Amino acid sequence: MGLRPTLSSLPLYRVRTSGDVQAIAATADEVYVGGHFSGFPEAKLNRLHLGSFLAADGAPTAWDPGANGTYGVWALGLTRDGPVAGTVDALSVGGDFTRVAGAARRGYARFLF
């Protein structure tokens, strides 16, 4: 759900998943969610335990790495210190999985930007 408390107490948009969201990390442009879900039902998109949407309007992105396992993703973290000081350079993902994006990644995966 997007919110601008300085403008209104009403949400700008709502993003629904098919199950529990257990972890959130956000950049200025994109919000990453992980949890015990299999998709974004209103957008009719499958997203196994991992997905992202645009911070501006809540539209799901094409990012679809998928993480197997029963309980999914429990933690997300952004690493700052990209090519420009203070910018985001990676997303770390932790949880109950053995594969992410088709590769063996037992409990931890890292995505570089």
Secondary structure, DSSP 8 states (H G I E B T S, - for coil): -EE-TTT-SSEEE----SSEEEEEEE-SSEEEEEEE--EEGGGTEE-SSEEEEETTT--B-S----B-SSSEEEEEEEEE--SSTT-EEEEEEEEE-SEETTEE-SSEEEEE-
